[in-house]
Amino acid sequence: MAFNEVARGTGVYPPEAIDAVAQQLDNDELRLEVLLDLMAREVPARTLAGVYSVLKGAKPTRPHNILVRLGVPIVTTNQDELIELATPANHVVDVLHLHGQASDLDSVMTMLSQYVEGLPQPIADAFAALVTGRHVVVYGYSGRDRDIMPFLYHAHRITWLQYRRWPDPAPLFPEAQLLKDRLRARMRVIELPEPAEWLFDRLPASHRREVDNLSAAALPISFVAALSTAAQTAFDAVSLRDRRLALARVLVHCNEAEYAYNGLRKCVRSWPQDARVVLRMAATAEVVQRRPEALRRYARATLLTVDPVLKASALLGRAHVNANGSDHATALDELKHAMTAAQRISDPHVRRRLLTRITNLRARIHAMTNHEAQAARDYRHAADLAERNNDLDGKVTAKIFGSDALHSRGRYLEALDQLSEVMEDNATYGRPQTRMWALFYRGLTLCSMGRLKTGMGDLNACRDEALRTDNRQAMAWAEVAIASYVRRSNVALAEQHLTACRAAIKKHGLPLTVCDVRLEWEYAELARARGAWSEALDRLDALDSRLRDPGLGMAMPYMPPHLVAVRGEIARERGDAGAADLLRDARRTFRAGGWRHSAVRMEVALWLLRGDTRPPASLVDRCSRYGYGNETRRLHSHAKTYYPLHSW
């Protein structure tokens, strides 16, 4: 209802755009708390909470009448007070409302930011006292609240009543399944078409008669949801501009950015001097990959405002566009100015949120320009800022992209641990972009460890999502990564993926220099896989010249040793006398740069070159300890076939 009230009368978004959001809500693809959080950036949170005033006219039903006669404390996430209304005059029922009550809108918890903060301390203490060491019966609850589920792990045992209409399956949501996996025999799941009747059967006979009499006497439900006068007045007071901006945020989150873009173009014509409108237009233009327009509108927004929040956001937006276009020097300079503007923001929550976003982008730029130690520090700082600010989006971003700094150093187990911290939250609450990149980095890490089936599943899912959302940058990276790991088994398919990568880079419209360099290296390694050694060496020479060209605009010190590694492998395959020197040279550079996996890969190649029967025990131990599955298998296989290299 909050969405419908905000959408009412906006006029610039077609009905199918509104329907697309409603469908995602119905399918649980869009969580209500995420929706409200997005709209609260433009519409007062208390106004949005006003939708709960509709509950005041509701009447108790049979399940409520059953619950109040059980004689046990009741804990609920519902904001209605139907349990209290159903309580007979001669009964006392202890009811704990975890997420507030409709009669006190200030107590209502409905937004993601509130869930991340956790339950208010008095509520948390009361909840813990009720469930710890007790038998808890769960009825009518999905189990998807991150502020509630941790408490249930302390129950002595749980009976989970799961609604099921046969023959349809009724799987638990991931959070509830995780609880079941942890509690094992302490948690029993009962699937029922009418879970309330399971509770009814456990009432004393006199109470069952009371419930049946109330049900028989009940009039047909004629409840019509209507806002209170005060709530309706508050929604009516929201300006047309703010409604349109709120809907634009929601549409972008729901992968309906073209609708948002077209609607905002009309908004800009109505409010050409409004910095908030121009800024939202710039951000949406960036999402739909109209990058020159995004840069122009971000610049316009900075000139239209002195508000440090808007100015910092506009500078950050420009930096983001330039970073995606490989203009890292300009992006870093804009981030310095964004940081200065953000430091002037008086609201500490808003200030920390923007500083987190700025630090995350700075970290990504440092990672792309081979300042990996600085990138790792920035990601840790961003994660810390986000944690202190209860900023789930900032934390997810820092952890996901920060895993790449660990991956590039061959610290795969640490990278997976870091990703596992946020994958569940990211899948449930994350933005489409972070969901996509989480799949990419996890898939890449798993493939690097030799767990190809699972890793390729993630990479293909990332590629499919990139295709669906027309994210050409993610598409290019996913294609080149897939090519790298199918190369060993299917050279022709690998070449198809490299062709798709090149097409995505071209359609991106701005340089993707790092990805393009990886692509050229992949073509050289693909030629080696085919046994076309001369072609491979020619490609390596061309790439070497490109890397030495000052016009490249960035340093990539991790790539030259990868070129030497390919040359060394070609020399080993041909039986050239200089193979050992080339492989040792690559190993030395990889070690000096801290690229642990690549150094170990060279050691395996040197062992193959020596022709020893048994691999060194220390080398086997390192491969096993660090999760280098591809190398472990090679050390035990004695295979003479193509031994792939990867530049990740």
C-alpha positions in Angstrom: 0.0 0.0 0.0 2.9 2.4 0.7 4.2 1.9 -2.8 0.8 2.5 -4.3 0.3 5.7 -2.3 3.7 7.0 -3.4 3.1 5.9 -7.1 -0.4 7.4 -7.1 -0.5 10.3 -9.6 3.2 10.4 -10.5 2.2 10.4 -14.1 5.6 9.8 -15.8 6.0 6.1 -15.3 3.8 3.7 -17.4 1.5 1.2 -15.7 3.7 -1.7 -16.8 6.6 -0.2 -14.7 4.4 -0.1 -11.6 3.2 -3.6 -12.3 6.8 -4.9 -12.6 7.5 -3.6 -9.1 4.3 -5.1 -7.7 5.1 -8.4 -9.3 8.5 -8.5 -7.6 6.9 -7.8 -4.3 4.3 -10.6 -4.8 7.1 -13.0 -5.8 9.2 -12.1 -2.8 12.0 -10.9 -5.2 11.7 -7.5 -3.6 11.6 -7.4 0.2 9.1 -4.9 1.7 11.8 -3.6 4.0 14.1 -2.9 1.0 11.3 -1.2 -0.9 10.5 1.1 2.1 14.2 1.8 2.6 14.5 3.0 -1.0 11.5 5.2 -0.8 12.6 6.7 2.5 15.5 8.4 0.7 12.8 10.7 -0.7 9.7 10.3 1.4 9.7 10.7 5.2 9.9 7.3 7.0 7.0 8.2 9.3 4.8 8.9 6.4 5.6 5.5 4.9 4.8 3.9 8.3 1.4 5.4 8.2 0.2 2.5 6.0 0.0 0.5 9.2 -3.0 2.6 10.3 -5.1 0.4 8.0 -4.7 -2.4 10.6 -6.8 -0.5 13.2 -10.0 -1.5 11.5 -9.2 -5.2 11.2 -11.0 -7.9 13.2 -9.5 -11.1 14.8 -9.9 -14.4 12.9 -10.0 -18.0 14.0 -6.2 -18.3 14.3 -6.1 -15.4 16.7 -8.8 -16.9 18.8 -6.8 -20.1 18.9 -3.5 -18.4 19.8 -4.9 -16.5 22.8 -6.2 -19.7 24.4 -2.9 -21.6 24.3 -1.8 -20.2 27.7 1.7 -19.4 26.5 3.6 -16.1 25.8 3.2 -15.0 22.2 5.9 -13.2 20.2 5.0 -11.6 16.9 6.5 -9.5 14.1 3.0 -8.3 13.1 2.2 -4.7 13.9 -1.5 -5.3 14.2 -3.0 -5.7 17.7 -5.5 -8.5 16.7 -4.1 -10.8 19.4 -5.0 -8.3 22.1 -8.4 -7.8 20.6 -9.0 -11.6 20.5 -8.1 -12.0 24.2 -11.1 -12.9 26.3 -11.9 -10.8 29.3 -11.0 -13.6 31.7 -7.6 -14.3 30.1 -4.2 -12.6 30.3 -1.9 -13.1 27.4 1.7 -12.0 27.3 2.3 -10.5 23.8 5.7 -9.2 22.6 5.6 -7.1 19.4 9.1 -7.3 18.0 8.6 -4.8 15.2 6.3 -2.3 16.8 2.5 -1.7 17.0 0.2 0.1 14.7 -1.1 2.3 17.5 2.4 3.8 17.9 3.8 4.5 14.4 7.1 5.6 15.9 7.6 2.0 17.2 7.0 0.4 13.8 10.1 -1.3 12.2 9.6 -1.8 8.5 12.8 -0.7 6.8 16.0 -2.6 6.1 18.1 0.0 7.9 16.1 -0.7 11.1 16.5 -4.4 10.8 20.3 -4.0 10.4 20.4 -2.0 13.6 18.8 -4.9 15.4 15.9 -4.9 17.8 15.7 -2.2 20.4 17.5 -3.4 23.5 14.5 -3.7 25.8 12.7 -5.8 23.1 15.8 -7.9 22.5 16.2 -8.6 26.2 12.6 -9.6 26.6 12.7 -11.8 23.4 15.9 -13.5 24.6 14.4 -14.3 28.0 11.3 -15.8 26.3 13.1 -18.2 23.9 16.4 -19.1 25.5 16.3 -22.7 26.7 12.5 -23.0 25.9 10.4 -25.0 23.4 9.4 -22.5 20.7 6.5 -23.2 18.3 6.8 -21.1 15.1 3.6 -20.5 13.2 3.0 -18.2 10.2 6.5 -16.9 10.0 8.9 -17.1 7.0 12.1 -16.8 9.1 13.7 -14.1 6.9 14.4 -11.4 9.5 18.1 -11.0 10.2 17.3 -9.2 13.5 15.2 -12.1 14.9 16.6 -15.5 13.6 19.8 -15.4 15.7 17.7 -15.5 18.9 16.1 -18.8 17.8 19.4 -20.6 17.9 19.3 -20.5 21.7 15.9 -22.3 22.0 16.0 -25.7 23.6 13.9 -27.1 20.7 11.7 -25.7 17.9 8.6 -27.0 16.3 8.2 -25.1 13.0 4.7 -25.2 11.5 5.2 -24.8 7.7 2.3 -24.0 5.5 1.9 -26.4 2.6 -0.8 -26.9 0.0 -0.2 -30.3 -1.5 1.1 -31.3 -4.0 3.1 -28.1 -4.1 6.5 -28.2 -2.3 7.0 -26.0 0.7 10.7 -25.5 1.1 12.0 -23.5 4.0 13.5 -20.1 3.3 17.4 -20.2 3.4 17.5 -18.6 6.9 15.1 -21.2 8.4 16.9 -24.0 6.6 20.2 -22.8 8.1 18.6 -22.9 11.5 17.4 -26.4 11.0 20.8 -27.6 9.7 22.4 -26.1 12.9 19.8 -27.4 15.4 19.3 -30.8 13.7 17.2 -33.0 16.0 16.3 -30.0 18.1 14.1 -28.5 15.3 11.1 -30.4 13.9 9.4 -29.1 10.7 5.7 -30.0 10.3 4.1 -29.3 6.9 0.4 -28.6 7.1 -2.3 -27.1 4.9 -3.9 -25.5 8.0 -1.1 -25.0 10.6 -3.5 -23.2 13.0 -5.5 -26.4 13.4 -2.4 -28.2 14.7 -2.5 -25.6 17.5 -6.3 -26.0 17.8 -5.9 -29.8 18.4 -3.8 -29.0 21.5 -6.4 -26.8 23.2 -8.5 -28.2 26.1 -12.0 -29.3 24.9 -13.7 -26.3 26.5 -11.4 -23.9 24.7 -11.9 -25.7 21.4 -15.7 -25.2 21.8 -15.2 -21.5 22.5 -13.2 -21.2 19.3 -15.7 -23.1 17.2 -18.6 -21.0 18.6 -16.8 -17.8 17.8 -16.0 -19.1 14.3 -19.7 -20.0 13.8 -20.9 -16.7 15.0 -18.4 -14.6 13.1 -19.8 -12.5 10.3 -18.3 -12.6 6.9 -15.1 -10.5 6.8 -15.9 -7.2 5.2 -12.7 -5.4 6.2 -11.7 -2.7 3.7 -8.2 -1.5 4.1 -8.2 2.3 4.4 -5.6 4.7 5.8 -6.4 6.8 8.7 -7.2 10.5 8.0 -3.8 11.5 9.4 -1.9 9.0 7.4 -3.7 9.9 4.2 -3.0 13.6 4.8 0.7 12.8 5.3 0.8 10.9 2.0 -1.1 13.6 0.2 1.5 16.1 1.4 4.4 14.4 -0.3 5.4 16.5 -3.3 5.1 15.2 -6.8 8.9 15.6 -7.2 9.6 13.4 -4.2 7.2 10.8 -5.4 8.8 10.6 -8.8 12.3 10.5 -7.4 11.3 7.7 -4.9 9.8 5.6 -7.7 12.9 6.1 -9.9 15.0 4.6 -7.1 12.7 1.6 -6.8 12.6 1.0 -10.6 16.4 1.1 -10.8 16.7 -1.4 -8.0 14.2 -3.7 -9.7 16.2 -3.7 -13.0 13.6 -1.4 -14.6 16.0 1.4 -15.1 14.8 2.4 -18.6 11.4 3.2 -17.2 13.1 5.3 -14.6 15.3 7.0 -17.1 12.4 8.0 -19.4 10.3 9.2 -16.5 13.2 11.3 -15.1 13.8 13.0 -18.4 10.3 14.5 -18.0 11.2 15.4 -14.4 14.3 17.3 -15.5 12.2 19.3 -17.9 9.9 20.3 -15.1 12.6 21.0 -12.6 15.8 21.8 -14.6 17.4 23.8 -11.7 16.7 21.2 -9.0 20.0 19.5 -8.0 18.2 16.4 -6.6 16.4 15.8 -9.8 19.5 16.4 -11.9 21.5 14.1 -9.7 19.0 11.3 -9.8 18.8 11.7 -13.6 22.7 11.4 -13.8 22.7 8.3 -11.6 20.0 6.6 -13.7 21.7 7.6 -17.0 24.9 5.9 -15.7 22.9 2.7 -14.9 21.4 2.6 -18.5 25.0 3.2 -19.8 24.5 6.6 -21.2 27.8 7.6 -19.7 28.6 10.9 -21.5 25.1 12.2 -20.4 25.8 10.9 -16.9 29.1 12.9 -16.7 27.4 16.0 -18.0 24.5 15.8 -15.6 26.7 15.0 -12.6 28.8 18.1 -13.4 25.6 20.1 -13.7 24.4 18.9 -10.3 27.6 20.0 -8.6 27.1 23.5 -9.9 23.4 23.7 -8.8 24.0 23.0 -5.1 26.0 24.0 -2.1 24.4 21.1 -0.1 27.4 18.9 0.9 25.3 15.7 0.6 24.3 16.5 -3.0 27.7 17.8 -3.9 29.6 14.8 -2.5 27.1 12.5 -4.2 27.5 14.2 -7.6 31.4 14.1 -7.3 31.2 10.4 -6.3 29.0 9.7 -9.3 31.4 11.3 -11.7 34.3 9.4 -10.2 32.4 6.2 -10.6 31.7 6.9 -14.3 35.4 7.8 -14.9 36.6 4.7 -13.0 34.5 2.5 -15.2 36.0 4.2 -18.2 39.5 3.5 -16.9 40.3 7.2 -16.3 41.5 6.4 -12.8 43.6 9.5 -12.2 40.6 11.8 -12.8 38.4 9.5 -10.7 40.8 9.6 -7.8 40.9 13.4 -8.0 37.1 13.6 -7.9 37.0 11.3 -5.0 39.3 13.7 -3.0 36.8 16.5 -3.6 33.9 14.2 -2.7 35.6 13.3 0.5 36.1 17.0 1.4 32.4 17.7 0.7 31.3 14.6 2.7 33.3 15.7 5.7 31.1 18.8 5.9 27.9 16.8 6.3 26.4 17.4 9.7 24.3 14.2 10.0 26.8 11.6 11.2 24.8 8.7 9.7 24.6 10.3 6.2 28.2 11.4 6.4 29.4 7.8 7.2 27.3 6.3 4.5 28.8 8.6 1.9 32.3 8.1 3.2 31.8 4.3 3.0 30.8 4.6 -0.7 33.7 6.9 -1.4 36.2 4.6 0.3 34.8 1.5 -1.5 35.3 3.2 -4.9 38.8 4.3 -4.0 39.6 0.8 -3.0 38.4 -0.6 -6.3 40.5 1.9 -8.2 43.6 1.0 -6.2 42.9 -2.7 -6.9 42.6 -2.1 -10.6 45.8 0.0 -10.7 47.9 -2.6 -8.7 47.9 -0.8 -5.4 46.5 -3.9 -3.8 47.8 -3.3 -0.3 46.1 0.1 -0.3 43.0 -1.4 -1.8 42.9 -4.0 1.0 43.2 -1.3 3.7 40.5 0.8 2.1 38.1 -2.1 1.9 38.7 -2.9 5.5 38.1 0.7 6.4 34.9 0.8 4.3 33.6 -2.4 6.0 34.4 -0.9 9.4 32.5 2.4 8.6 29.6 0.4 7.3 29.5 -1.8 10.3 29.4 1.2 12.7 26.7 2.8 10.6 24.5 -0.3 10.2 25.0 0.2 6.5 24.3 -3.3 5.0 24.9 -2.1 1.4 28.3 -0.6 2.2 29.4 -3.7 4.1 28.3 -6.0 1.3 30.1 -4.0 -1.3 33.3 -3.8 0.8 33.3 -7.5 1.5 32.5 -8.6 -2.0 35.0 -6.4 -3.9 37.5 -6.7 -1.1 37.5 -10.5 -1.7 39.2 -9.8 -5.0 42.3 -8.4 -3.2 42.6 -11.7 -1.3 41.9 -13.7 -4.5 44.7 -12.0 -6.5 47.2 -12.9 -3.7 46.2 -16.5 -3.9 44.4 -16.4 -0.5 41.4 -18.2 -1.8 40.1 -19.7 1.5 40.1 -16.3 3.1 38.3 -14.8 0.1 35.6 -17.5 0.3 35.2 -16.9 4.0 34.8 -13.2 3.4 32.2 -13.7 0.7 30.3 -16.2 2.8 29.9 -13.5 5.5 27.6 -11.5 3.1 26.4 -13.8 0.4 23.1 -14.5 2.2 22.4 -10.8 3.0 23.4 -9.9 -0.5 21.1 -12.4 -2.1 18.2 -11.2 0.0 18.7 -7.5 0.3 21.5 -6.6 -2.1 21.4 -4.4 -5.2 21.3 -6.2 -8.6 24.9 -5.1 -9.3 26.3 -6.5 -6.0 24.5 -9.7 -6.5 26.0 -10.1 -9.9 29.6 -9.3 -8.8 29.3 -11.6 -5.8 28.7 -14.5 -8.2 31.6 -13.4 -10.3 34.2 -13.2 -7.5 33.0 -16.4 -5.9 32.9 -18.2 -9.2 36.4 -17.0 -10.1 37.8 -18.1 -6.7 36.2 -21.5 -6.9 37.6 -22.1 -10.4 41.0 -20.9 -9.3 40.8 -23.6 -6.6 39.9 -26.3 -9.2 36.3 -26.5 -8.1 35.2 -25.9 -11.7 31.6 -27.2 -11.7 30.5 -25.0 -8.9 32.6 -22.1 -10.0 31.5 -22.2 -13.6 27.9 -22.3 -12.3 28.5 -18.9 -10.6 30.3 -17.4 -13.6 27.5 -18.5 -15.9 24.9 -17.1 -13.5 26.8 -13.8 -13.4 27.0 -13.7 -17.2 23.3 -14.5 -17.6 22.4 -11.7 -15.1 24.7 -9.3 -17.0 22.9 -10.2 -20.2 19.5 -9.7 -18.6 20.4 -6.3 -17.2 22.6 -5.2 -20.2 25.6 -4.7 -17.9 28.3 -4.8 -20.5 31.2 -4.4 -18.1 30.1 -7.4 -16.0 29.3 -9.3 -19.3 32.9 -8.7 -20.6 34.5 -9.9 -17.3 32.3 -12.9 -17.0 33.0 -14.0 -20.6 36.7 -13.7 -20.4 36.7 -15.6 -17.1 34.5 -18.4 -18.5 36.8 -18.6 -21.5 39.8 -19.0 -19.2 38.4 -22.1 -17.5 36.8 -23.8 -20.5 40.0 -23.4 -22.6 41.5 -26.7 -21.3 38.5 -28.9 -22.4 37.0 -26.9 -25.3 39.2 -24.5 -27.3 36.5 -23.6 -29.8 34.0 -22.7 -27.0 36.7 -20.7 -25.2 37.2 -18.7 -28.4 33.5 -18.0 -28.6 33.5 -16.6 -25.1 36.5 -14.4 -26.0 34.6 -13.1 -29.0 31.6 -12.3 -26.8 34.0 -10.5 -24.4 35.4 -8.3 -27.2 31.8 -7.5 -28.3 30.8 -6.5 -24.8 33.9 -4.2 -24.4 33.0 -2.5 -27.7 29.4 -2.0 -26.8 30.4 -0.7 -23.3 31.4 2.6 -25.1 34.2 3.5 -22.7 37.6 1.8 -22.3 37.8 -1.3 -20.2 41.6 -1.3 -20.3 42.3 -3.9 -17.7 39.7 -6.3 -19.1 41.0 -5.7 -22.6 44.6 -6.6 -21.6 43.4 -9.8 -20.0 41.5 -10.6 -23.2 44.6 -10.2 -25.3 46.6 -12.4 -22.9 43.8 -15.0 -23.1 44.1 -15.1 -26.9 47.9 -15.8 -26.6 47.2 -18.6 -24.1 44.4 -20.0 -26.3 46.9 -20.2 -29.2 49.3 -22.2 -26.9 46.4 -24.5 -26.0 45.9 -25.2 -29.7 49.7 -25.8 -30.2 50.0 -22.6 -32.3 53.2 -21.6 -30.6 54.3 -19.0 -33.2 50.9 -17.2 -33.0 51.1 -17.3 -29.2 54.5 -15.7 -29.2 53.5 -13.0 -31.7 50.5 -12.1 -29.6 52.7 -11.9 -26.5 55.1 -9.6 -28.3 52.3 -7.3 -29.3 50.9 -7.3 -25.8 54.3 -6.6 -24.3 54.6 -3.5 -26.5 51.2 -2.4 -25.4 52.1 -2.7 -21.8 55.3 -0.7 -22.3 53.5 2.1 -24.1 53.2 5.2 -21.8 49.9 5.9 -23.6 48.3 2.9 -21.8 47.7 5.2 -18.9 48.2 2.7 -16.0 50.7 0.3 -14.6 50.0 -3.4 -14.7 53.0 -5.0 -13.1 51.2 -8.3 -12.6 50.9 -8.9 -16.4 54.6 -9.0 -17.6 55.4 -12.1 -15.5 52.3 -13.7 -16.9 53.7 -13.1 -20.4 57.0 -14.6 -19.3 55.1 -17.6 -17.9 53.5 -18.3 -21.2 56.8 -18.1 -23.0 58.3 -20.4 -20.4 55.5 -23.0 -20.9 55.9 -22.8 -24.7 59.7 -23.4 -24.2 59.0 -26.3 -21.9 56.6 -27.9 -24.4 59.0 -27.5 -27.3 62.0 -28.7 -25.2 63.9 -25.5 -25.5 67.0 -25.1 -23.3 65.9 -21.7 -21.9 62.6 -23.0 -20.5 63.9 -23.3 -16.9 65.3 -19.8 -16.9 62.0 -18.3 -18.1 59.9 -20.2 -15.6 62.3 -19.3 -12.7 62.2 -15.6 -13.8 58.4 -15.7 -13.7 58.4 -17.4 -10.4 60.8 -14.8 -8.9 58.6 -11.9 -10.1 55.4 -13.6 -8.8 57.0 -14.1 -5.4 58.2 -10.5 -5.2 54.8 -9.2 -6.1 53.0 -11.5 -3.5 51.1 -13.4 -6.2 51.3 -16.7 -4.3 49.3 -19.0 -6.5 51.1 -17.9 -9.7 54.5 -18.6 -8.0 53.3 -22.1 -7.0 52.1 -22.7 -10.5 55.6 -22.0 -11.8 57.1 -24.4 -9.3 54.8 -27.1 -10.6 55.9 -26.3 -14.2 59.6 -26.5 -13.1 58.9 -29.9 -11.5 57.3 -31.1 -14.7 60.3 -29.9 -16.6 62.8 -31.8 -14.3 60.8 -35.0 -14.9 61.0 -36.1 -11.3 58.9 -39.1 -10.4 57.7 -37.8 -7.1 56.7 -34.2 -6.4 58.3 -32.4 -3.5 56.4 -33.0 -0.3 56.6 -29.3 0.6 55.0 -28.3 -2.7 52.2 -30.8 -2.3 51.6 -29.5 1.2 51.4 -25.9 0.1 49.0 -26.7 -2.7 46.8 -28.6 -0.3 47.0 -26.0 2.4 46.1 -23.1 0.2 43.4 -24.8 -1.8 45.2 -25.0 -5.1 43.3 -27.9 -6.5 44.4 -27.6 -10.1 48.1 -27.8 -9.0 47.4 -30.6 -6.6 45.9 -32.8 -9.3 48.7 -32.0 -11.7 51.3 -33.0 -9.2 49.7 -36.5 -8.8 48.6 -37.1 -12.5 52.0 -37.0 -14.3 49.9 -36.0 -17.4 51.8 -34.8 -20.5 48.8 -32.9 -21.8 48.3 -29.1 -22.0 48.7 -27.5 -18.6 46.7 -24.2 -18.6 47.8 -20.9 -17.2 45.4 -18.3 -15.8 46.0 -14.6 -15.3 43.7 -14.1 -12.3 
